[in-house]
């Protein structure tokens, strides 16, 4: 399967949803660092979750999920922008429990006092941050709590990942008009929730979006627009590295140059290396090599 995000609607119902699959993109991201199995699975789930949540926004910008706390899992993050470009990263300490994991529960259980940040960063306009305590054993349950408490939109989310592929499904009941309240049967959302909960992890990972939606909702009038491609994308650049050096200051840059000339800066997301000779680094401050 290709790396895609498939939106769907139920005709004449205030219901929308998304199905996401990541394969090659996930493998590209996981290959950047030597992650143990539990962290790979967690990052896979976070990546598809970021694509699902980003799809609900009508903005140009990006949405990121970040988990923080104490323990052997220090933090993990994943993000998706409006172009369908995704990336992810995690920081951790060695823990034998990470190697035997079959789902993300193990990684989350190694996080103490965990908090989930949901960051929405439009290219133009104010940023928004939602904060959710990691009170449930799975990422999907924590995200559904966010929608219950903050967005107050009835939402079901299912996530699954292994070290090769990841999949996710989101379905939402949108606010209804008075006309829709009269025309839609009362058990619609209850029925859709029960059907969604029958989806198995292996089906979510292995089956195409069309087949998943047919198996779950074949008695509903499901409409499928064209799917959107998802790819790995990194925002690093030499210009961003230049800005980082400017923040450090000229004196600190001179000290770095005594130990490392040229200065080498590596992106943790994609492993791209950026080099600054002494002339380039000091030139940022309008100074010359003495």
C-alpha positions in Angstrom: 0.0 0.0 0.0 1.1 3.5 -0.7 1.5 6.1 2.1 -1.9 7.8 2.0 -4.6 9.6 4.0 -8.1 8.7 2.8 -10.9 11.0 3.9 -14.4 9.7 4.0 -17.9 11.0 4.6 -21.3 9.3 5.2 -23.8 10.9 2.8 -26.5 13.0 4.4 -24.9 12.5 7.9 -22.8 14.8 10.0 -20.1 12.2 10.1 -16.5 12.5 8.7 -13.4 10.4 9.1 -9.9 9.5 7.9 -7.9 6.4 7.3 -4.1 6.7 7.2 -1.4 4.2 6.1 2.3 4.7 6.5 4.8 2.2 5.1 7.9 3.5 3.3 7.6 6.9 5.1 7.6 5.1 8.5 10.6 3.0 7.6 12.5 6.1 6.4 11.9 7.9 9.7 12.7 4.9 11.9 16.0 4.3 10.0 17.3 7.7 11.0 18.1 6.5 14.5 18.5 3.1 16.3 15.2 2.9 18.1 14.2 -0.2 20.2 11.0 -1.9 19.2 8.7 -0.2 21.7 9.8 3.2 20.6 9.4 2.3 16.9 5.8 1.2 17.6 5.0 4.3 19.6 6.5 6.6 16.9 4.4 4.8 14.3 1.2 5.4 16.2 2.1 9.0 16.9 2.8 9.6 13.2 -0.5 8.3 12.0 -2.2 10.1 14.8 -0.7 13.4 13.8 -1.9 12.9 10.2 -5.4 12.1 11.4 -5.6 15.2 13.7 -4.0 17.5 11.1 -6.7 16.4 8.6 -9.4 17.9 10.8 -7.9 21.4 10.6 -8.6 23.9 7.9 -5.3 25.7 8.1 -2.0 26.0 6.4 0.6 25.0 9.0 1.4 22.0 11.1 0.2 19.9 14.0 2.5 18.2 16.3 2.1 15.7 19.1 4.6 15.7 21.9 4.9 13.3 24.9 7.0 14.4 27.9 7.7 13.0 31.3 10.3 11.3 33.4 11.5 7.7 33.1 13.4 5.7 30.5 11.2 7.3 27.8 12.2 10.9 28.0 10.1 12.4 25.2 8.7 11.6 21.8 7.2 13.8 19.1 5.6 13.5 15.7 4.2 16.2 13.3 2.3 16.6 10.1 1.9 19.7 8.0 -0.8 20.7 5.5 1.2 19.3 2.6 1.1 15.8 4.2 4.8 15.9 5.2 5.6 14.0 8.4 8.5 13.5 10.7 9.2 12.2 14.2 11.8 11.8 16.9 12.2 10.3 20.4 14.7 10.4 23.3 15.1 7.5 25.6 17.4 5.5 27.9 18.2 1.8 27.5 15.5 -0.3 29.0 15.1 -4.1 28.5 11.3 -3.7 28.4 11.6 -1.8 25.1 12.8 -4.8 23.2 9.9 -7.2 24.0 7.1 -4.8 23.2 4.2 -5.8 20.8 2.4 -2.4 21.1 2.9 1.1 22.4 1.7 0.4 25.9 5.2 -0.7 27.0 6.7 2.6 25.9 4.0 4.7 27.6 4.3 2.6 30.8 8.0 3.6 31.0 7.0 7.2 31.2 6.3 8.7 34.6 4.1 11.7 35.1 3.5 11.8 31.3 1.8 14.6 29.5 0.6 14.8 25.9 0.9 18.2 24.2 -1.1 18.9 21.0 0.4 21.9 19.2 -1.3 23.6 16.3 0.9 26.1 14.5 -0.7 27.9 11.6 1.5 29.8 9.2 -0.5 32.9 9.9 -2.4 33.4 13.2 -2.2 32.4 16.8 -0.7 29.1 17.9 -2.8 26.8 20.1 -1.6 24.1 22.6 -3.8 21.5 24.2 -2.5 19.6 27.2 -3.7 16.1 28.2 -2.4 13.9 31.0 -1.4 10.5 29.9 -3.9 8.7 32.2 -4.8 5.9 29.8 -2.6 3.0 28.7 -2.9 3.7 25.0 -2.2 6.8 22.9 -5.6 6.5 21.1 -7.5 6.6 24.4 -5.6 9.7 25.5 -6.4 11.5 22.2 -10.1 10.6 22.6 -10.0 12.1 26.1 -8.7 15.3 24.5 -11.6 15.5 22.1 -14.1 14.7 24.9 -12.7 17.4 27.3 -11.4 20.1 24.9 -12.9 19.9 21.5 -16.1 18.3 22.7 -16.6 16.5 19.4 -17.6 12.8 19.7 -14.6 11.0 18.3 -13.3 7.5 17.9 -9.6 6.9 17.1 -7.9 3.5 16.4 -4.1 3.3 16.0 -1.8 0.4 15.2 1.8 0.0 14.3 4.7 -2.4 14.0 8.3 -1.7 12.9 7.3 -1.7 9.2 3.9 -0.2 8.8 1.3 1.9 10.7 -2.3 2.6 10.3 -4.9 4.8 11.9 -8.6 5.6 11.7 -10.6 8.6 13.0 -14.3 9.1 12.8 -16.2 12.1 14.2 -19.8 13.1 14.8 -20.0 16.8 13.9 -22.4 19.3 15.3 -25.8 18.8 13.8 -28.4 21.2 12.5 -32.0 21.1 13.7 -32.9 19.5 10.4 -30.3 16.8 10.8 -31.4 16.1 14.4 -34.9 15.3 13.0 -33.7 13.2 10.0 -30.9 11.1 11.5 -31.7 8.1 13.6 -30.7 8.4 17.3 -28.5 5.3 17.3 -26.3 6.4 14.4 -23.3 7.3 16.5 -23.7 4.3 18.8 -23.8 2.0 15.8 -20.7 3.6 14.2 -18.7 3.4 17.5 -19.5 -0.3 17.9 -18.5 -1.0 14.3 -15.3 1.0 14.6 -14.3 -0.9 17.7 -14.5 -4.3 15.8 -11.5 -3.2 13.7 -8.4 -5.3 14.6 -4.9 -4.0 14.7 -3.6 -6.2 11.9 -6.5 -5.2 9.7 -5.8 -1.5 10.2 -2.1 -2.1 9.2 -2.6 -4.6 6.4 -5.8 -3.7 4.6 -6.3 -0.9 2.1 -8.5 2.0 3.2 -11.3 1.1 0.9 -11.5 -2.4 2.2 -11.4 -1.2 5.9 -14.3 1.2 5.3 -16.3 -1.4 3.4 -15.9 -4.0 6.2 -16.9 -1.5 8.8 -19.6 0.6 7.2 -20.9 -1.3 4.2 -24.5 -0.6 5.2 -23.8 3.2 5.2 -23.5 5.4 2.2 -19.8 6.1 2.5 -18.2 8.7 0.1 -14.5 8.7 -0.7 -12.7 11.8 -2.2 -9.3 11.4 -3.8 -6.7 10.2 -1.2 -3.8 12.5 -0.2 -0.2 11.4 -0.4 1.9 11.4 2.8 5.7 11.7 2.7 8.7 12.3 5.0 9.6 15.9 5.1 12.1 17.8 7.2 12.2 21.5 7.9 15.9 21.7 8.6 18.1 24.1 6.5 21.4 25.9 6.6 19.5 29.1 7.3 17.9 27.6 10.4 21.4 26.5 11.6 22.7 30.0 11.0 19.9 31.3 13.2 20.9 28.9 15.9 24.5 30.1 15.8 23.3 33.7 16.0 21.3 32.8 19.1 24.4 31.2 20.7 26.4 34.4 20.2 29.8 35.4 18.6 31.9 34.6 21.7 30.5 31.1 22.0 30.9 30.5 18.3 34.6 31.4 18.6 35.0 28.9 21.4 33.4 26.2 19.3 35.7 27.0 16.4 38.7 26.3 18.7 37.6 22.7 19.0 35.8 22.2 15.7 36.6 24.0 12.5 34.5 23.8 10.4 31.5 23.7 12.8 29.4 20.7 12.0 25.7 20.6 12.8 23.5 17.5 12.2 19.7 17.4 11.9 18.4 14.8 14.3 15.3 14.2 12.1 17.0 13.4 8.8 20.8 13.3 9.6 21.6 16.0 7.1 25.0 17.7 8.0 25.6 21.4 7.7 29.1 22.8 7.9 30.2 26.4 8.7 33.8 27.4 8.1 35.3 30.0 10.5 34.7 32.6 7.8 31.1 31.7 7.4 30.3 31.4 11.1 31.9 34.6 12.2 30.6 36.4 9.1 27.1 35.9 10.6 28.1 38.5 13.2 30.0 40.7 10.7 33.3 39.6 12.1 36.4 38.3 10.4 38.9 35.5 11.2 41.7 37.1 13.2 
